[in-house]
Each structure stands twice: as structure tokens, then as C-alpha cells.
Amino acid sequence: MRKLRILFMGTPEFAVHILDKILEEKFQVVGVVTAPDKPAGRGRKLNQSAVKKYALENNLEVLQPTNLKSDEFQEDLKRLAPNLQVVVAFRMLPKKVWQFPELGTFNLHASLLPQYRGAAPINWAIINGEKTTGVSTFFIDEKIDTGKMIHQEKVDIDEKDNAGALHDKLMKIGAKLVCKTLSGIAKNNFNTKTQEENEELKTAYKLTKENTRINWQADGKVIYNHIRGLSPYPVAWTILNNNNTAFNCKIHKASFVEENHNLTNGKIVVDNKNLKIAVKNGYISIEEIQLQGKRKMDVKSLLNGFSFDDDAIMS
């Protein structure tokens, strides 16, 4: 059994759960690397990452390098002397960092690699209507999410799961998979597998203003998957044209009802305190919406104080 000295790298809440499980399983963590504090909110107060807050609460040394190639960070690595690095939801590492530990650096990725390499695998699995996804551990190499795989675990995607619900499922399964990977490395009892490149690969592109906008010309099920795949963050958006005014709004929650009609795609229908948007094979029924400059609200609350004209349309 090899004694592991783990340097953990991560930033968001997803990574916190993994780090917590590593400590619960009594693995030694010699330090934590996370993003520098960033100004946030109206007061521009410096905001600590979720991982930093957790690490400080658990008396772990925290490193927040702005430059991973700096001499200062290299000196920190030598001082902490990790023999293994674990990366969960962090930035791309330079070669001299991921090559530093004797036992290598492995990453937890929230997809069944090689599918959905990239920045937003949880979102794109739902947006693309997948029925299953999963988590993978793999040793980091020169490219993004291409290294030799160690373990994978499948997870079913429920028809009603949004990105938040799937995030939580993968976080729990991922924590167990990381600890399984650590145990295998400690016992020197694991196998790696080269990722297959000959299948049709789907990419988890970075989410942008362009690819998060709703296309009301698409099939209703596609629109439904798009909305739930972007909830609770960054949230699908559209333009509401109402009373000769056009403004942005975000749709947090909706359902799809298949039904024949002769309405224009995007046409807004208010019916018995329900808000529906016509699409080519039915309606998107809005459940939670956020108008520009307003807070998120359910449709009943919206309709109590907001009226739509007869020509109102989403575009």
C-alpha cells in the first residue's frame, strides 16, 4: 500500500463534495489549489470559491496562484511534495504542473468520456436529450479531457431532470469514483484504457449568449431539453415582444405538451392562468420565468401583475 500525499485542485461546489469524501475516507490531503478571490455583487466584495471556504473550515492549506507556471507556485509544489494530484472542475494545467507528482495527476470529468469533452458536459447531455451520462476519472495529458481512463460510472438521466438535479447525482457518484480511483492507485491495483477516437464524438461546448438562446422554430421536445439543460444556470433566454416593446427574459422551468394547432411558432397564449408558447408540434408551458430586470417568479405571480397583448410573441 502506497501512502498518498494528495494535492487537490478545484473551485465550485461540485468539487467541494469530492474533497469532503476524500477526507471522510481518511486520505491525506497536503493542500488545496483553487481560483483567486474575485470581486462580486454591488459592493464588489472579494468572494472566495466554494472550495476555499471548505478548505479553510477544515484547516487545509490553500494556494491561489494567478499563474500556474510561476516560480512561486513551483516552489509551493516542492514544499508540499504531493505524490498525486486530483483535479475536479479546475482550469487547464501546464505540463510541468500535471507532470510534477510521482504518481501523476488525474481528473474527474462529468461525462462518459470520450463523449462530452469540454466545459459544460452536464448541460449538453440534457440539451441533447441523452438518456444516460456518467463520470470518468482519467490521467491528464497535453490535450483537454483526452488522457487514459481509469474508471467510469453510468448515471441515468430522468425525463424531468434539469442540469441542477443531474449535477447533484453526478457529484455523489463522482465522489465515490474518485475514492475508488485513489484506493486503486494506493494499492497499485488499477488499469488504464486509451480513449476511443473512432466514434462520433459530441462536444460539451462552453455556454455562450448565442447557444443558450431558445430557438422557437425547433421541435418542442428539443426546446424543452434546452430549457432544462440550462437550469438553474446559466438559464435559457429569449426575446419577448409585447406592447410594441422587445426585451430579454429567462425561462427557468417549463414543460412540453404535444398538441396540434395552427399558431405561429413563438405565439404567446394565456389560458386559465397558464402561459403557453406555441411551437410546431405543441406548446411549451412556462412554469417559472424572469423578465428583464426582475426577479424569477412562477407564472401565476407573473400573470397577477403583467398583461400580454394579442400579438405577443417570443422570438
C-alpha positions as CSV (number, residue, x, y, z in Angstrom):
1,M,0.0,0.0,0.0
2,R,1.5,3.3,-1.1
3,K,1.0,6.4,1.2
4,L,-0.7,9.1,-0.9
5,R,0.1,12.8,-0.4
6,I,-2.7,14.4,-2.4
7,L,-2.8,18.0,-3.7
8,F,-6.5,18.7,-4.6
9,M,-7.4,21.3,-7.3
10,G,-10.9,22.6,-7.7
11,T,-13.2,25.6,-7.4
12,P,-17.0,25.2,-7.4
13,E,-19.5,23.4,-5.1
14,F,-19.2,20.2,-7.2
15,A,-15.5,19.9,-6.2
16,V,-16.3,20.5,-2.5
17,H,-18.4,17.3,-2.3
18,I,-15.5,15.4,-3.8
19,L,-12.9,16.9,-1.4
20,D,-15.2,16.2,1.5
21,K,-15.5,12.5,0.5
22,I,-11.7,12.2,0.2
23,L,-11.2,13.5,3.7
24,E,-14.0,11.3,5.0
25,E,-12.2,8.3,3.6
26,K,-9.1,9.3,5.5
27,F,-6.8,10.1,2.5
28,Q,-4.1,12.6,3.3
29,V,-4.6,16.0,1.5
30,V,-1.5,18.1,1.8
31,G,-3.1,21.2,0.3
32,V,-5.8,22.7,-2.0
33,V,-5.3,24.8,-5.1
34,T,-8.3,27.0,-6.1
35,A,-9.2,30.1,-8.0
36,P,-8.1,33.5,-6.7
37,D,-10.8,35.5,-4.9
38,K,-13.0,37.6,-7.2
39,P,-15.0,40.8,-6.6
40,A,-18.7,40.0,-6.7
41,G,-22.0,41.9,-6.0
42,R,-22.7,45.6,-6.0
43,G,-20.2,46.2,-3.3
44,R,-17.5,44.3,-5.3
45,K,-16.6,42.5,-2.1
46,L,-14.0,39.8,-2.7
47,N,-15.7,36.4,-2.9
48,Q,-14.0,33.2,-2.0
49,S,-14.5,30.0,-4.0
50,A,-16.6,27.2,-2.5
51,V,-13.5,25.0,-2.3
52,K,-11.5,27.7,-0.5
53,K,-14.3,28.2,2.1
54,Y,-14.4,24.5,2.7
55,A,-10.6,24.1,2.9
56,L,-10.3,26.9,5.5
57,E,-13.0,25.4,7.6
58,N,-11.1,22.1,7.6
59,N,-7.7,23.6,8.2
60,L,-6.2,22.7,4.8
61,E,-3.5,24.9,3.3
62,V,-4.9,26.9,0.4
63,L,-3.0,28.1,-2.7
64,Q,-4.5,30.6,-5.1
65,P,-1.9,31.1,-7.9
66,T,-2.8,33.5,-10.7
67,N,-0.1,31.9,-12.8
68,L,0.3,28.1,-12.6
69,K,3.7,28.4,-14.4
70,S,5.2,30.8,-11.9
71,D,8.4,30.0,-9.9
72,E,6.4,30.8,-6.7
73,F,3.9,28.1,-7.4
74,Q,6.6,25.6,-8.4
75,E,8.3,26.3,-5.0
76,D,4.9,25.6,-3.3
77,L,4.7,22.3,-5.1
78,K,8.2,21.3,-4.0
79,R,7.4,22.3,-0.4
80,L,4.1,20.4,-0.2
81,A,5.6,17.4,-2.1
82,P,2.4,15.8,-3.3
83,N,2.9,12.4,-5.0
84,L,-0.6,12.6,-6.6
85,Q,-2.8,15.4,-7.8
86,V,-6.6,15.3,-8.1
87,V,-8.4,17.8,-10.3
88,V,-12.1,18.5,-10.2
89,A,-13.7,21.4,-12.0
90,F,-10.5,23.5,-12.3
91,R,-8.6,25.2,-15.1
92,M,-6.2,23.6,-17.6
93,L,-2.9,22.7,-16.1
94,P,0.5,23.3,-17.7
95,K,2.6,20.2,-18.4
96,K,5.1,21.0,-15.7
97,V,2.3,21.0,-13.1
98,W,0.5,17.9,-14.1
99,Q,3.7,16.0,-14.5
100,F,5.1,17.1,-11.1
101,P,3.8,14.3,-8.8
102,E,5.4,10.9,-9.0
103,L,2.0,9.1,-9.4
104,G,0.6,11.6,-11.8
105,T,-2.5,13.8,-11.9
106,F,-6.0,12.6,-12.5
107,N,-9.2,14.4,-13.3
108,L,-12.8,13.7,-12.6
109,H,-15.0,14.6,-15.6
110,A,-18.8,14.7,-15.5
111,S,-19.4,12.6,-18.7
112,L,-18.7,9.2,-20.1
113,L,-15.5,10.1,-21.9
114,P,-14.7,10.4,-24.8
115,Q,-18.2,11.8,-25.1
116,Y,-18.8,15.4,-24.0
117,R,-15.2,16.6,-23.5
118,G,-15.2,20.3,-22.7
119,A,-16.5,22.9,-20.3
120,A,-20.2,22.0,-19.8
121,P,-20.8,18.3,-20.0
122,I,-23.8,18.2,-17.6
123,N,-25.7,20.8,-19.6
124,W,-25.1,19.4,-23.0
125,A,-26.0,15.8,-22.0
126,I,-29.5,17.1,-21.2
127,I,-29.7,19.7,-24.0
128,N,-29.0,16.8,-26.5
129,G,-31.7,14.6,-24.9
130,E,-29.3,11.9,-23.6
131,K,-30.9,9.1,-21.5
132,T,-27.6,8.3,-19.7
133,T,-24.4,10.0,-18.9
134,G,-21.8,9.4,-16.1
135,V,-18.5,10.3,-14.6
136,S,-15.0,9.4,-15.6
137,T,-11.6,9.5,-13.9
138,F,-8.5,9.8,-16.2
139,F,-4.9,10.8,-16.1
140,I,-4.3,14.3,-17.5
141,D,-2.2,14.7,-20.7
142,E,-1.4,17.5,-23.1
143,K,-4.9,17.9,-24.5
144,I,-8.3,18.6,-22.9
145,D,-10.1,15.5,-21.4
146,T,-8.2,13.0,-23.6
147,G,-5.9,11.1,-21.2
148,K,-6.0,7.5,-20.3
149,M,-9.2,6.5,-18.5
150,I,-9.1,4.8,-15.1
151,H,-12.7,4.3,-14.1
152,Q,-16.2,5.2,-15.3
153,E,-19.7,5.0,-13.8
154,K,-23.0,5.4,-15.7
155,V,-25.9,7.5,-14.4
156,D,-29.5,7.6,-15.8
157,I,-31.0,10.9,-16.8
158,D,-34.6,11.2,-15.8
159,E,-37.0,12.9,-18.3
160,K,-37.6,15.7,-15.7
161,D,-34.0,16.2,-14.6
162,N,-32.6,19.6,-15.1
163,A,-28.9,20.4,-15.0
164,G,-29.1,21.1,-11.3
165,A,-30.6,17.7,-10.5
166,L,-28.1,15.9,-12.7
167,H,-25.2,17.9,-11.2
168,D,-26.2,16.6,-7.8
169,K,-26.4,13.0,-9.0
170,L,-23.0,13.1,-10.7
171,M,-21.4,14.8,-7.7
172,K,-22.4,12.0,-5.4
173,I,-21.4,9.2,-7.8
174,G,-18.2,11.2,-8.7
175,A,-17.1,11.4,-5.1
176,K,-17.3,7.6,-4.8
177,L,-15.5,7.1,-8.1
178,V,-12.6,9.4,-7.1
179,C,-12.1,7.5,-3.8
180,K,-12.2,4.2,-5.8
181,T,-9.5,5.6,-8.0
182,L,-7.4,6.7,-5.1
183,S,-7.7,3.3,-3.5
184,G,-6.6,1.6,-6.7
185,I,-3.6,3.9,-7.1
186,A,-2.6,3.5,-3.4
187,K,-2.7,-0.3,-3.9
188,N,-1.1,-0.1,-7.3
189,N,-4.1,-2.1,-8.5
190,F,-5.7,-0.4,-11.5
191,N,-5.7,-0.5,-15.2
192,T,-5.9,2.4,-17.7
193,K,-7.6,2.4,-21.1
194,T,-6.9,4.7,-24.1
195,Q,-9.9,6.7,-25.1
196,E,-11.5,5.6,-28.4
197,E,-11.3,8.2,-31.1
198,N,-13.1,6.4,-33.8
199,E,-16.7,7.0,-32.6
200,E,-18.9,10.0,-33.4
201,L,-18.0,12.4,-30.6
202,K,-20.2,15.1,-29.1
203,T,-18.6,18.1,-27.5
204,A,-19.5,20.0,-24.3
205,Y,-19.0,23.5,-25.7
206,K,-18.6,26.5,-23.4
207,L,-22.1,28.0,-22.8
208,T,-22.4,31.4,-24.5
209,K,-25.1,34.1,-25.1
210,E,-25.6,32.6,-28.6
211,N,-26.0,28.9,-27.7
212,T,-28.2,29.5,-24.7
213,R,-30.9,31.4,-26.6
214,I,-34.1,29.5,-27.3
215,N,-34.9,28.6,-31.0
216,W,-38.7,28.7,-31.2
217,Q,-38.5,27.1,-34.7
218,A,-37.2,23.8,-33.1
219,D,-39.2,20.8,-32.2
220,G,-41.0,21.2,-28.8
221,K,-39.0,18.4,-27.1
222,V,-35.7,20.0,-28.3
223,I,-36.8,23.3,-26.7
224,Y,-37.9,21.6,-23.5
225,N,-34.5,19.8,-23.3
226,H,-32.7,23.1,-24.0
227,I,-34.6,24.9,-21.1
228,R,-34.0,22.1,-18.5
229,G,-30.4,21.7,-19.6
230,L,-29.6,25.3,-18.7
231,S,-31.5,25.4,-15.4
232,P,-30.7,26.6,-12.8
233,Y,-27.6,28.1,-14.5
234,P,-27.0,30.0,-16.8
235,V,-30.7,29.7,-17.8
236,A,-32.2,29.7,-21.3
237,W,-33.2,33.1,-22.6
238,T,-35.4,34.6,-25.3
239,I,-36.8,37.9,-26.5
240,L,-40.3,38.8,-25.5
241,N,-42.1,41.1,-27.9
242,N,-45.1,42.6,-26.2
243,N,-47.0,46.0,-26.4
244,N,-44.5,47.2,-29.1
245,T,-41.6,46.6,-26.8
246,A,-38.9,43.9,-27.0
247,F,-36.9,42.8,-24.1
248,N,-35.0,39.8,-22.8
249,C,-36.4,37.2,-20.5
250,K,-35.2,34.0,-19.0
251,I,-37.2,30.8,-18.7
252,H,-36.2,28.7,-15.7
253,K,-38.7,25.9,-15.8
254,A,-41.2,24.6,-18.4
255,S,-42.9,21.5,-19.7
256,F,-43.8,20.3,-23.2
257,V,-47.3,19.4,-24.3
258,E,-47.7,17.7,-27.7
259,E,-50.8,19.1,-29.4
260,N,-52.0,20.1,-32.9
261,H,-52.6,23.8,-33.6
262,N,-52.3,26.4,-36.4
263,L,-50.5,29.1,-34.5
264,T,-47.2,30.8,-35.4
265,N,-44.1,29.4,-33.6
266,G,-43.4,31.6,-30.6
267,K,-47.0,32.9,-30.2
268,I,-47.9,33.5,-26.6
269,V,-51.2,32.1,-25.3
270,V,-52.6,33.0,-21.9
271,D,-55.2,30.4,-20.9
272,N,-56.7,30.0,-17.4
273,K,-53.7,31.4,-15.6
274,N,-51.4,29.3,-17.8
275,L,-48.7,30.8,-20.1
276,K,-48.0,28.7,-23.2
277,I,-45.7,29.3,-26.2
278,A,-46.8,27.7,-29.5
279,V,-44.2,25.5,-31.2
280,K,-44.6,23.5,-34.4
281,N,-45.8,20.3,-32.6
282,G,-47.4,21.6,-29.4
283,Y,-46.8,24.1,-26.6
284,I,-44.1,24.9,-24.2
285,S,-45.9,25.6,-20.9
286,I,-44.0,28.1,-18.9
287,E,-43.7,27.4,-15.1
288,E,-41.0,29.8,-13.9
289,I,-39.9,33.0,-15.8
290,Q,-37.7,36.0,-15.2
291,L,-38.4,39.3,-17.0
292,Q,-35.5,41.6,-17.7
293,G,-34.6,43.5,-14.5
294,K,-37.0,41.5,-12.4
295,R,-36.7,38.5,-10.1
296,K,-37.6,34.9,-11.0
297,M,-41.3,34.2,-10.4
298,D,-43.9,31.5,-11.1
299,V,-46.4,32.1,-13.9
300,K,-49.3,32.7,-11.5
301,S,-47.4,35.6,-9.8
302,L,-46.4,37.0,-13.2
303,L,-50.0,37.0,-14.6
304,N,-51.2,38.8,-11.5
305,G,-49.3,41.9,-12.4
306,F,-48.4,41.6,-16.1
307,S,-50.6,41.5,-19.2
308,F,-49.8,40.2,-22.7
309,D,-51.3,41.8,-25.8
310,D,-53.0,39.8,-28.5
311,D,-49.9,39.9,-30.7
312,A,-47.3,39.0,-28.0
313,I,-44.7,36.6,-29.3
314,M,-41.3,35.1,-28.2
315,S,-38.5,35.3,-30.7
